[in-house]
Amino acid sequence: MSVLAVGLSHRSAELTTLERAAVPAEEVTKVLHELQQAEHVSEAMLVSTCNRIEVYAVVETFHGGVNDVSDVLARQAGMEPAELYDNLYVHYAGAAVEHLFSVTSGLDSMVVGETQILGQVRSAYATAREAGTVGRTLHELIQTTLRVGKRVHSETGLDQLGASVVSEALAAAGDLLGKHALIVGAGSMGALTASHLRKAGIGEITVANRTEAKAARLAEKTAVEGVPARAVPLSELADAVAKADVVVSCTGAQDAVFLAEHVPARAGRPLVVCDLGLPKDVDAGVADLADVTVVDLETIQRHMRDAGAPTTERQTIKANGIVLDEVRDYLAGQRSAEVTPTVTALRRRAAEVVDAELLRLDNRLPDLDMQVREEVGRTVRRVVDKLLHAPTVRVKQLAAETADTDYANALRELFCLDPQAPAAVASPTAVPPDIEKK
């Protein structure tokens, strides 16, 4: 079983394709179950953000896994698999691990170094775990991934240079000091927007959301942090827009929620509308209105591509070095772990042989003094342990150092172990409690 990554992002696909492939939050569990029920997939996790849709799966075979995952993604997008293939990238085994580490570290983001992706991967893992599609392999991989992402941020300072998509969008609104902002959507992106607005000195925030309770919670939290805030239902969107200087929409809805009819005449008062939805939240007609400027993901992507980020070169090089070191360590640990069940089976087989020989001794010498018998037993077991210690320790070291040799199979052949014996003593597939804390 190996890890497979299949996805599409701002690097591989046009925004229109990303919009079609996006998985609404309420459908993620359904997609995860479809993935796990596929023939070649045993574990699955889905990362769906404003600029990427990626599946990380544990699969039996490469080609079978790619076909299964691609079929599910294409079906979700309402596309033929062949239509989607040109937009997909695929990483397998060690390359999949490297890609995941890079993504979580912010190295593959539209804005290099942004930290939001770390929380998004954590959230994707929590959702998959709750859905029951995470086993031991993905659990251990994600725990390591989150640690690597935090290490990159803390040791390189890349997160301090790399703003988020939200900050890039808000930059188009200019000076926000004392102004009024409207946030449409109260999810994680909405919360991040509120945080950025507070740091920019915004004067007041209104939160509109389909679920009023969520809007109220975000407004309350924002008010506690020192910015006057209130919550309104989506039915009052036009009234809220009339008071706003900047609007940030990030609902995750499948259809546009912000329409031209929601924007009253501005009478020369400019309005910046930031559309961070995928698919788009803002109807195309809004951009045609007088005094209204629409900033969407395409605008941000184009700006980042044109501007570049030369100041992050040193931090990026260091971050890539950390990622490569961590990938090597992770893969070495996995190779060593793969041989452990065979080592355990060998030691169990040795113990069985010792027990059988001591039983023969009892049958042949039934009058043997019990103390003598126990000392003979301890001596034989010490001899066997010492003989097995060096080769079993060494075989784990060799397995960690190279992927070119199947040391587990070599042990089975050398000691005539039952091929099923390692599986019988392997660690259970149940997911242990999280070791990575928020």
Buried (B, 14 or more C-beta within 10 A) or exposed (E): BBBBBBBBBBEBBEBEBBBBBBBBEEBBBEBBBBBBEBEBBBBBBBBBBBBBBBBBBBBEBBEBBBBBBBBBBBBBBEBEBEEBEEBBBBBBBBBBBBBBBBBBBBBBBBBBBBBBBBBBBBBBBBBBBEBEBBBBBBBBBBBBBBBBBBBBBEEBBBBEBBBBBBBBBBBBBEEBEEBBBBBBBBBBBBBBBBBBBBEBEBBBBBBBBBEBEBBBBBBBBBEEEEBEBBBBEBEEBEBBBBEBBBBBBBBBBEEBBBBBEBBEEBEEEEBBBBBBBBBBBBBEEBBEBEEBBBBBBBBBBEBBEEEEBEEBEEBBEBBBEBBEEBBBEBBBEBBBBBBBBBBBBBBBBBEEEBEEEBEEBEEEEEEEEEEEBEEBBEEBBEEBBEEBEEBBEEBBEBBBEEBEEBBBBBBBEEBEBEEEBBEEBBEEEEBEEBEBEE
